[in-house]
Amino acid sequence: MGMGKKMGNTQTLKSGTCPRCGANEVYTTHGSLKRGERMILAVSSWKRIFLDTYICSSCGHFEEYISDDDMKDPKMIEGIKKELRKV
């Protein structure tokens, strides 16, 4: 699958089932203490966004999403649009 093409299957690991292998062995950092570089996305020198990671322990597929709190913050979303490159 090339870059920029949408996947035919819109299911995500957030559902608890892996869209790649179909296993229900999905684990997440959602709701846990955010620590480490992998959990934070720097949008600028003074803005950071927290990420929730979902991992399938059967095939290793993983997905990351902006935390629910940051998605509800219009200033954070505007920071993303201002500081990052649109694909």
C-alpha positions in Angstrom: 0.0 0.0 0.0 1.5 3.4 -1.0 1.7 6.5 1.1 -1.4 8.6 1.1 -3.8 5.8 0.2 -6.6 5.1 2.6 -6.9 1.6 4.0 -10.0 -0.2 3.0 -10.5 -1.4 6.6 -11.3 1.5 8.9 -11.2 -0.6 12.0 -8.4 0.4 14.5 -6.7 -1.1 17.4 -8.9 1.1 19.6 -11.7 -1.4 19.0 -9.8 -4.1 20.9 -9.3 -6.2 17.8 -6.3 -6.0 15.5 -7.2 -4.9 12.0 -4.1 -6.8 10.6 -4.3 -10.2 12.2 -7.8 -10.3 13.8 -6.5 -11.1 17.3 -8.0 -9.5 20.4 -4.7 -9.3 22.2 -4.6 -5.5 22.2 -3.0 -3.5 24.9 -2.8 0.3 25.5 -1.1 3.1 27.3 -4.5 5.0 27.4 -5.3 6.1 30.9 -1.7 5.4 32.2 0.9 7.9 33.3 2.6 9.5 30.3 6.3 9.1 30.5 9.2 8.8 28.0 9.8 10.3 24.6 7.5 7.9 22.8 4.5 9.2 24.7 4.9 12.9 23.8 4.9 14.8 20.5 6.6 18.2 20.6 4.5 20.6 18.5 6.8 23.6 19.3 9.3 24.4 21.9 6.6 25.1 24.4 3.7 22.9 23.3 3.6 19.1 23.6 0.8 16.6 22.9 0.4 13.4 24.7 0.0 10.1 22.7 -1.9 7.0 23.5 -0.4 3.8 22.0 -2.2 0.6 21.1 -0.3 -2.6 20.5 -1.3 -6.0 19.2 0.7 -8.6 21.2 0.0 -11.2 18.5 1.5 -9.6 15.4 3.2 -6.4 16.7 1.1 -4.0 14.9 0.8 -0.7 16.7 -1.0 2.6 16.4 -0.7 6.0 18.1 -3.3 8.6 18.7 -3.4 12.0 20.3 -4.9 11.7 23.8 -8.6 12.5 24.1 -7.9 15.5 26.3 -5.5 17.1 23.7 -8.0 16.4 20.9 -10.7 18.3 22.8 -8.4 21.4 23.2 -8.8 23.7 20.1 -5.5 25.4 20.9 -3.6 22.1 20.7 -5.2 21.3 17.3 -4.4 24.7 16.0 -0.8 24.2 17.2 -0.6 21.0 15.2 -1.9 22.7 12.1 0.5 25.6 12.5 3.7 23.7 13.3 3.4 20.4 11.4 3.3 19.8 7.7 0.0 18.7 6.2 0.2 15.5 4.1 
